[in-house]
Amino acid sequence: MASFFSSLKTERTARKICRTRDKARAEVFDYIERFYTPRRRDPKLGYLSPMEIEARATLP
């Protein structure tokens, strides 16, 4: 969890000021859904990311 929050702070929220709480929530949601979740390595998937699993499934 610590690495998630560290990367969230450095990659998404550093030096960025959101004018409303809703804008800040949208930024965090966008980071999680578009960047973090598709690329994180999952031990249940053999330490492959969901994107890697999907790419392997579509290979001929």
N, C-alpha and C positions, 0 to 999 in steps of 0.2 A: 504494500500500500504506500509505503514511503516513496518508492521510486515513481509511482503514479503521480503523487502530488508534486514531487520534484519536477518531473517532466511537464506537468500541467503548468506549473508556475513559470518555468523557463521558456517553454515553447509557445504558450498561449496567452498568459496574462501579464508577463513581464512588460513593464513600461506601457501598459494599456489601461486607460481609465474608462470605465463604463458609467454612463450617466444614470442608468436606472438598474435596479436589481434584476428586472426581467432581461435586460441586455446582458448582464453578467451571467445569468442562468443560461441564456441562449449560447453564449460563448463556451461555457463549460460543457453543455450538452453537445454542441458541435464538435468539440475536441474529442469527447468520448466516443461518439458515434462515427465520426469520419476518420479519425486518426488512430486513437488508442485501441479500440476494440478490434478492428480488422488486422492490426499488425502485432498485437501482443501474442507471445508464445504461450501456449496452453499445455500443461503437463498431461491433460487427458487426451490431447491430440498428438502426443509424442513430441512435445515441445516444438510444434510447428504452429504458425499463425493460421487463422482462418483463411486468409488470402492464399497461403501456400497450399492448404488442403484443397481449396477450390480450384487452384491452377492445376494441381495434380489430377483432379477428377475430370478436368476438361481435356487433358492430353489424349491424343489418339492411341 
